[in-house]
Amino acid sequence: MKRVVVIYNTRFGNTERLAYALAEGLEEQGVEVNCVKVDAVDVNKLAEYDLIIVGGPTHAFGISKPMKDFIEKLKNVDLRGKKAFAFDTELKSWIAGSAAKGIEKHLERLGMTVVKPHSSAIVKGIEGPLEKGIEEKYKQIGAELAGLVG
């Protein structure tokens, strides 16, 4: 059975909702999924997964500190050739930046293969809520990712 881990950082719960929507879409396609907060990840077990999904909120135009700390830990693990996907939440503004773009670059530098370009979800204000219909979109992305795990 295909195994996927969805690793996320969240501040107000919006990114967590997206992580679980991705997991739901994957599970509906018969994929085994673990959804884990960034501070509870055992990086030494990541090699057991076929696809590693990483997401977090955009803070100060980029990656949040907890996510940066997690990415730093990944440098001690051989993840070359592993499949990856990055996502984030961000404000709708041309100056907002994107955590997902930065996460994706880090995953590529670790030798991981990005199976689908990063995705960003818009939050309407710092605490949310998410844009209407975005959780359903992420469920569909999860289903699509299931077909790319192979």
GIBEL-V935180 format. One record per residue. RES is the residue in three letters. PHI is phi in whole degrees, -180 to 180 (* if undefined). PSI is psi in degrees with one decimal (none if undefined). OMEGA is omega in degrees with one decimal (999 if undefined). Layout:
BEGIN
<<RES & PHI & PSI & OMEGA> <RES & PHI & PSI & OMEGA>>
END
This chain:
BEGIN
<<MET & * & 140.4 & 177.7> <LYS & -69 & 140.4 & -180.0> <ARG & -123 & 133.4 & -179.3> <VAL & -131 & 143.7 & 172.2> <VAL & -120 & 133.6 & 175.5> <VAL & -110 & 112.8 & -177.5> <ILE & -107 & 129.0 & -176.6> <TYR & -141 & 155.9 & 171.0> <ASN & -121 & 140.0 & -179.2> <THR & -144 & 150.9 & 177.3> <ARG & -114 & -43.5 & -178.3> <PHE & -116 & 6.9 & 176.5> <GLY & 97 & -9.5 & -177.5> <ASN & -68 & -45.6 & 180.0> <THR & -67 & -35.0 & 176.5> <GLU & -62 & -41.2 & 178.6> <ARG & -62 & -39.1 & 177.9> <LEU & -68 & -40.1 & 178.8> <ALA & -59 & -44.6 & -179.5> <TYR & -72 & -29.1 & 175.0> <ALA & -68 & -41.9 & 175.9> <LEU & -60 & -45.5 & -179.7> <ALA & -60 & -41.4 & 179.9> <GLU & -62 & -44.0 & 178.4> <GLY & -63 & -39.7 & 177.4> <LEU & -66 & -47.0 & -178.0> <GLU & -62 & -36.6 & 179.0> <GLU & -65 & -17.0 & 178.1> <GLN & -100 & 10.9 & 175.9> <GLY & 86 & 17.5 & -180.0> <VAL & -94 & 139.1 & 174.9> <GLU & -82 & 126.0 & -174.9> <VAL & -128 & 137.0 & 169.4> <ASN & -115 & 129.6 & 178.9> <CYS & -110 & 119.1 & -171.5> <VAL & -135 & 135.2 & 174.1> <LYS & -68 & 145.6 & -173.7> <VAL & -54 & -35.0 & -177.5> <ASP & -81 & -2.5 & 180.0> <ALA & -113 & 9.1 & -176.7> <VAL & -82 & 132.8 & 170.3> <ASP & -94 & 99.7 & -174.2> <VAL & -61 & -24.5 & -179.6> <ASN & -72 & -13.0 & 179.3> <LYS & -100 & -1.8 & -176.4> <LEU & -66 & -27.9 & 180.0> <ALA & -65 & -15.4 & 179.9> <GLU & -76 & -11.5 & -175.0> <TYR & -99 & 149.0 & 177.8> <ASP & -83 & -28.8 & -179.8> <LEU & -142 & 133.9 & 178.4> <ILE & -116 & 117.8 & -179.9> <ILE & -108 & 130.3 & -176.5> <VAL & -130 & 129.8 & -179.6> <GLY & -148 & 153.0 & 178.3> <GLY & -163 & 169.7 & 177.7> <PRO & -75 & 153.2 & 175.0> <THR & -83 & 122.0 & 178.3> <HIS & -122 & 134.0 & 177.0> <ALA & 48 & 47.6 & 175.2> <PHE & 73 & 7.3 & -177.8> <GLY & -162 & -145.2 & -174.6> <ILE & -78 & 136.5 & 178.5> <SER & -68 & 158.3 & 179.8> <LYS & -59 & -46.4 & 178.6> <PRO & -59 & -35.9 & 179.1> <MET & -72 & -39.2 & 176.6> <LYS & -61 & -42.4 & 178.8> <ASP & -62 & -40.8 & 178.4> <PHE & -64 & -47.1 & -179.8> <ILE & -60 & -37.2 & 177.6> <GLU & -61 & -39.6 & 178.3> <LYS & -65 & -30.8 & -179.2> <LEU & -65 & -22.6 & -178.8> <LYS & -65 & -18.3 & -179.6> <ASN & -93 & 5.9 & -176.7> <VAL & -124 & 139.0 & 178.5> <ASP & -85 & 104.1 & 179.9> <LEU & -114 & 13.9 & -179.7> <ARG & -57 & 132.4 & 178.6> <GLY & 87 & -10.5 & 177.7> <LYS & -71 & 148.3 & 178.0> <LYS & -85 & 146.9 & -174.7> <ALA & -145 & 158.3 & 174.9> <PHE & -151 & 140.8 & -179.9> <ALA & -122 & 146.2 & 176.8> <PHE & -146 & 164.6 & 176.7> <ASP & -155 & 174.0 & 168.4> <THR & -116 & 145.4 & -179.3> <GLU & -156 & 162.5 & 175.5> <LEU & -78 & 153.3 & 178.3> <LYS & -84 & 91.5 & -179.6> <SER & -160 & 142.8 & 179.7> <TRP & -66 & -17.5 & 179.1> <ILE & -103 & 4.7 & -174.4> <ALA & -65 & -32.5 & -174.7> <GLY & 82 & -178.7 & -178.7> <SER & -150 & 115.8 & 174.9> <ALA & -65 & -38.7 & -176.2> <ALA & -61 & -39.0 & 179.5> <LYS & -61 & -44.7 & 179.1> <GLY & -68 & -41.2 & 178.1> <ILE & -60 & -46.5 & -179.9> <GLU & -58 & -43.8 & 179.4> <LYS & -61 & -42.3 & 179.5> <HIS & -64 & -42.0 & 179.6> <LEU & -63 & -40.5 & 177.5> <GLU & -65 & -40.9 & 179.2> <ARG & -63 & -26.4 & 177.4> <LEU & -81 & 0.3 & 178.4> <GLY & 89 & 12.0 & 178.9> <MET & -82 & 154.7 & 179.2> <THR & -101 & 115.3 & 178.8> <VAL & -77 & 118.5 & -174.8> <VAL & -87 & -17.2 & 179.5> <LYS & -155 & 136.5 & 179.0> <PRO & -56 & 148.5 & -177.9> <HIS & -53 & 157.4 & -179.1> <SER & -130 & 140.9 & 178.7> <SER & -120 & 138.0 & 176.3> <ALA & -112 & 138.7 & -178.3> <ILE & -88 & 132.7 & 170.8> <VAL & -108 & 142.0 & -178.0> <LYS & -93 & 76.7 & -176.4> <GLY & 110 & 160.2 & -174.2> <ILE & -56 & -39.4 & -178.5> <GLU & -95 & 1.6 & -178.5> <GLY & 101 & -170.0 & 10.9> <PRO & -83 & 174.6 & 174.0> <LEU & -70 & 155.1 & 174.3> <GLU & -59 & 146.0 & -179.7> <LYS & -59 & 134.3 & 175.9> <GLY & 84 & -3.6 & -174.8> <ILE & -71 & -32.3 & 178.6> <GLU & -66 & -37.7 & 177.1> <GLU & -65 & -39.2 & 177.4> <LYS & -61 & -41.4 & -178.7> <TYR & -72 & -29.7 & 173.7> <LYS & -64 & -41.5 & 178.1> <GLN & -66 & -39.0 & 176.7> <ILE & -62 & -42.0 & 177.2> <GLY & -57 & -44.8 & 178.7> <ALA & -62 & -40.3 & 178.3> <GLU & -65 & -42.3 & 179.7> <LEU & -63 & -33.9 & 179.0> <ALA & -57 & -36.9 & 179.4> <GLY & -75 & -12.4 & -179.0> <LEU & -101 & -1.4 & -175.2> <VAL & -74 & -47.4 & 179.4> <GLY & 15 & none & 999>>
END
